[in-house]
């Protein structure tokens, strides 16, 4: 998935983080596994930043 390759940059962007959150809301959880893998590898840094912390929060809502 193209999003997976650029996930960290998109999650940190003031506008693109909304696109990631929208995908998380609309796609089934089984299609988000690649994104969750990248997020797990970078969760500490992403959770500390203003925009990407929203993506981390949304992922917690969506993960099993």
N, C-alpha and C positions, 0 to 999 in steps of 0.2 A: 504494500500500500504506500502510495506517495506520501501521505500524511506521516507515516511512521518514520520515514527518512528525515523529515524536517520537524518532527514533533517538538523537540526542545525549543527550537527557535520560534515556532508558532505559538507555543504555550506562553512564552515570555513576552510576546507582542501585545501591546495594549488593545489591538483590534482582533487579531487572529485567535486569541485565546477564546473569544466568543464562538468562533467557528468550530474549534475543538469541542467546546462544551455542547454546542448544538449537535455535533456528530454523536457525542456520547449519549445525548437524550434520544436521538432518533434510531441509531443502529442497535441491533440486538447485542447483548453482552458477548456472545461467542464470536462476533465479528470484531470486537475491540481488544482481543487478547494481545495482538502485536503492540497496540498502543499502551496497554497496561504493562507489558514487559519493559518498554522504553521508559515509561513513567517510574516503574519500580527501580530501575537502574539510576535514575536521577531524582528520586523523590526528595532527598534532603535539600538539594539546591532549589528545586522547583517550589517546595513548600515555603521557603523563606522569601520568595520574591512576590511583589505586589500582584502582578497579573496571573502568573502561573499558579499561585496558591489557589486561585479560584478553580483552575483545572484539576488540581489535586483534590480539592473538596468535592467536585462533581464526580470524580472517579470513585471516591469512597461511597458515594450514593449509588453508583452503578455496579460496582464490583460485588461478586457473591461473597 
